[in-house]
Amino acid sequence: MLDRLMTIRSYTISALLIVLMLIIGCGKKDNRAASQGIRVAVSVFPLYDIARNICGDRGSAFFVIPAGADPHTFEPRPSIARDLQDTTLFVGVAREFDGWIERYLPASASRIYLIETKQGGPDPNPHIWLSVKKARIIAAAMAKQMGDVDPGNSGYYRGNLKNYEEQLDALDETIAAMFLHKTRKSFIQWHEAWDYFAADYGLAIAGTVQREGSEKASVRSMKEIVDRALRDGVTAIVISLSSEDRTARVLAGEIKGDIVRLDGTGDPATADRSTYLQFMKYNAETLAKALK
């Protein structure tokens, strides 16, 4: 009888130990998941840098398209699904631009687009991050969405937003001063990336060589650009840092102008373009210098 009681007691203690271990194990797993915080996925580096400033140490951000790659021609790596598997929130620019990322997201991920277009409407200009004023709107949208998916830290995200808005406002004022007294305020752009930037600071686009979605400019549009540039004294031709410049050199020769290389996406590995604030200041200083 005593042996039977001891056996029952031994089984009971063992069962309790197993249950206790399971409880402790589950607790550790939950704590580890909580400590990781939210995971925000975006397409391009500028959006990543804005996102990381808002989420701070309560989460992390990740960008899909490598810095320096052309977002219009980028081919996703096979490993992209693995990179995005723990996404909490996806912030896209527009479905036409980076909506393809959605097919790699887990079903549980929240998702928003900064530009919503009506079905059948024209493709929007996706380069909203190249406007410091619009970056303010982007940051606010991110803070709201982060608070929606992580309500316990919504106040923290709002606080980070306030601090970042002050930095954006300061940069906006600095850039505005660079162009305030310029007598030449027109430039030619290779792609329609700089429309928003030009509108922010009273600059004029004298011509766009290659429209969004097109592979090359027509002979007619090139002639119109050359004629307008010669008539209005436009000499700056803006191309991206990574663009092949042979055709641009031909155009520059036609109008006796200069090629100006601007950075449309930033580069975390380059000191003067390693944050959104830095690379936008770099672009403003480069263009202001070119508009003699």
URTA-V165975 format. One record per residue. N is the residue number from 1. RES is the residue in one letter. OMEGA is omega as a letter, one per 30 degrees, with the letter a starting at -180 (NA if undefined). D_FIRST is the distance of its C-alpha to the first C-alpha in whole Angstrom. Layout:
BEGIN
[[N RES OMEGA D_FIRST] [N RES OMEGA D_FIRST]]
END
This chain:
BEGIN
[[1 M l 0] [2 L l 4] [3 D a 5] [4 R l 5] [5 L a 6] [6 M l 9] [7 T l 10] [8 I l 11] [9 R a 12] [10 S l 14] [11 Y a 15] [12 T l 17] [13 I l 18] [14 S l 20] [15 A l 21] [16 L l 23] [17 L l 24] [18 I l 26] [19 V a 27] [20 L l 29] [21 M l 30] [22 L l 32] [23 I l 33] [24 I l 35] [25 G l 36] [26 C l 38] [27 G l 39] [28 K a 41] [29 K a 42] [30 D a 44] [31 N l 45] [32 R l 47] [33 A a 48] [34 A a 49] [35 S l 51] [36 Q l 53] [37 G a 55] [38 I l 57] [39 R a 59] [40 V l 63] [41 A l 64] [42 V a 68] [43 S a 71] [44 V a 73] [45 F a 73] [46 P l 75] [47 L l 73] [48 Y a 70] [49 D l 71] [50 I a 72] [51 A a 68] [52 R l 67] [53 N l 69] [54 I a 67] [55 C l 64] [56 G a 64] [57 D l 60] [58 R l 58] [59 G l 59] [60 S l 61] [61 A a 64] [62 F l 65] [63 F a 68] [64 V a 68] [65 I a 72] [66 P l 73] [67 A a 75] [68 G l 79] [69 A l 78] [70 D a 80] [71 P a 78] [72 H a 80] [73 T a 80] [74 F l 76] [75 E a 74] [76 P l 70] [77 R l 68] [78 P a 66] [79 S a 63] [80 I l 64] [81 A l 61] [82 R a 59] [83 D a 60] [84 L a 60] [85 Q a 57] [86 D a 55] [87 T l 59] [88 T a 58] [89 L l 62] [90 F l 65] [91 V a 68] [92 G l 71] [93 V l 75] [94 A a 76] [95 R a 74] [96 E a 77] [97 F a 77] [98 D l 73] [99 G l 71] [100 W a 70] [101 I a 68] [102 E a 66] [103 R l 65] [104 Y a 63] [105 L l 61] [106 P a 57] [107 A a 57] [108 S a 56] [109 A l 59] [110 S a 61] [111 R l 65] [112 I l 68] [113 Y a 72] [114 L l 74] [115 I l 77] [116 E a 77] [117 T l 79] [118 K l 80] [119 Q a 80] [120 G l 83] [121 G a 84] [122 P l 86] [123 D a 84] [124 P l 83] [125 N a 84] [126 P a 81] [127 H a 82] [128 I a 81] [129 W l 79] [130 L l 83] [131 S l 84] [132 V l 82] [133 K l 83] [134 K l 81] [135 A l 78] [136 R l 78] [137 I l 77] [138 I a 75] [139 A l 73] [140 A l 72] [141 A l 71] [142 M a 69] [143 A l 67] [144 K a 67] [145 Q l 65] [146 M l 63] [147 G l 62] [148 D a 61] [149 V a 59] [150 D a 57] [151 P l 58] [152 G a 56] [153 N a 59] [154 S l 62] [155 G l 63] [156 Y l 63] [157 Y l 65] [158 R l 68] [159 G l 68] [160 N l 68] [161 L a 71] [162 K l 73] [163 N a 73] [164 Y l 74] [165 E l 77] [166 E l 78] [167 Q l 79] [168 L l 80] [169 D l 83] [170 A l 84] [171 L l 84] [172 D l 86] [173 E l 88] [174 T a 89] [175 I l 90] [176 A a 92] [177 A a 94] [178 M a 95] [179 F a 96] [180 L a 98] [181 H l 101] [182 K l 101] [183 T l 105] [184 R a 103] [185 K a 100] [186 S l 100] [187 F l 98] [188 I l 98] [189 Q a 94] [190 W l 93] [191 H a 90] [192 E a 89] [193 A a 87] [194 W l 89] [195 D a 90] [196 Y l 88] [197 F a 88] [198 A a 92] [199 A a 92] [200 D a 90] [201 Y l 93] [202 G l 96] [203 L a 96] [204 A l 98] [205 I a 97] [206 A l 100] [207 G l 99] [208 T a 95] [209 V a 96] [210 Q a 93] [211 R l 91] [212 E l 87] [213 G l 86] [214 S a 89] [215 E l 90] [216 K a 93] [217 A l 96] [218 S l 99] [219 V a 103] [220 R a 104] [221 S l 101] [222 M l 102] [223 K l 106] [224 E l 105] [225 I l 103] [226 V a 106] [227 D a 108] [228 R a 107] [229 A l 106] [230 L a 109] [231 R a 111] [232 D l 108] [233 G l 108] [234 V a 104] [235 T a 103] [236 A l 99] [237 I a 97] [238 V l 94] [239 I a 91] [240 S a 88] [241 L a 87] [242 S a 86] [243 S l 89] [244 E a 91] [245 D a 94] [246 R l 97] [247 T l 98] [248 A l 98] [249 R l 100] [250 V l 102] [251 L l 102] [252 A l 103] [253 G a 106] [254 E a 107] [255 I a 107] [256 K a 107] [257 G a 104] [258 D l 101] [259 I a 97] [260 V a 94] [261 R l 91] [262 L a 88] [263 D a 84] [264 G a 83] [265 T a 79] [266 G a 79] [267 D a 77] [268 P a 74] [269 A a 75] [270 T a 79] [271 A a 79] [272 D l 82] [273 R a 80] [274 S l 77] [275 T l 76] [276 Y a 77] [277 L a 79] [278 Q a 81] [279 F l 82] [280 M l 83] [281 K l 85] [282 Y l 86] [283 N a 88] [284 A a 90] [285 E a 91] [286 T a 92] [287 L l 94] [288 A l 95] [289 K a 97] [290 A l 98] [291 L a 100] [292 K NA 103]]
END
